[in-house]
Amino acid sequence: MILGIGSILFSDDGFGIQVIQKIEKEYEFPDNVLVVDGGVLGINLLGVISKPRHLIVVDTMRNHGKPGDLYRIEGEAIPERIRAKNSLHQVDFLEALTLCQALDNVPKAVIIGVEPEDIQTLSLVLTPTVQAQVEPVVAMVLIELDRLGVSYSRKDSKKDSTNHVPRDSIENNAD
């Protein structure tokens, strides 16, 4: 499973969601690979994250670096990094991941994150520094899938595009 978490309402906090949207738009995966926009559902994701054996999470991550720095954490490092963020959705996500133990299915998790520049301003737009990291993080997610032996393919842009007719062509040909 590939899971994006964050709030699209607070600028860079929506990074994980934007990465997931790009992945869904540009790639196809086998039926056993779920791509999920987890938003800020936190503990409510328990039912979803307790099913897969492997979990790739994309989010912002404060690590005292420069805005735009990229991180990859796994295993024992996950709880400490999530607690350091002091974000409600991150702490709830950690609780959901921990509760997977009660269901006897704790997925092997990897979190790919970016150092945010701004997660306080009410805005649907990522800062330019963080926006520039969307494509590199998509590539990092694909590398994780390669490590797991998961197949994927790029969507055919011709197949996905709709037959768009510019409005001017209709208006200019009116009889």
C-alpha positions, 0 to 999 in steps of 0.5 A, spaced: 500 500 500 502 507 498 499 511 503 499 519 503 497 523 509 496 530 511 492 536 510 491 539 503 488 545 507 495 547 510 500 548 504 506 544 505 502 539 510 498 537 503 505 534 500 503 527 501 496 527 498 499 531 492 504 525 491 499 520 491 494 524 486 500 524 482 502 517 482 494 515 481 494 520 475 500 517 472 501 510 474 498 503 474 499 498 479 496 491 480 490 489 483 494 488 490 497 494 490 492 500 493 494 507 493 490 511 498 489 518 500 489 518 507 488 525 509 488 526 516 484 520 518 489 517 523 487 512 527 481 511 522 486 508 517 487 502 522 482 498 518 486 500 511 493 499 514 492 493 518 491 489 511 497 490 507 504 486 508 508 492 506 506 500 507 509 506 504 507 512 507 508 519 504 508 525 508 511 532 511 517 530 516 520 535 521 527 533 521 531 540 523 533 540 516 532 545 510 525 546 507 525 541 501 530 536 504 528 529 503 528 523 508 526 515 508 525 512 515 523 505 517 523 500 522 525 503 529 526 510 527 519 511 525 515 512 532 521 517 534 520 521 528 513 521 528 513 524 535 517 529 533 513 532 528 507 534 534 502 533 528 495 530 530 494 526 524 502 523 525 501 521 532 494 518 530 497 514 524 503 512 529 497 509 534 494 506 528 500 503 526 501 500 533 494 498 534 496 493 528 499 489 533 493 487 536 490 485 529 496 481 528 498 484 522 503 490 523 506 492 516 513 493 514 513 500 513 517 505 510 516 513 511 518 518 505 518 525 507 520 532 505 522 537 510 516 542 510 517 550 509 510 552 511 505 547 514 501 553 518 498 558 512 491 556 510 493 554 503 491 549 498 498 550 494 505 547 496 511 552 497 515 552 491 521 549 495 516 543 497 513 543 490 519 541 487 520 535 491 514 532 488 517 528 482 523 526 486 518 523 492 514 519 486 521 516 484 523 514 491 516 511 492 517 507 485 524 505 488 521 502 494 516 498 489 522 496 485 525 493 492 519 489 493 518 486 486 512 490 485 510 491 478 507 498 475 507 501 469 506 508 466 499 510 464 498 511 456 497 519 456 493 518 450 489 513 453 487 517 459 486 523 455 479 525 454 477 528 447 477 535 449 474 540 444 476 547 445 470 551 446 473 556 440 472 551 435 465 550 437 463 557 437 467 559 431 463 553 427 456 555 429 451 556 423 
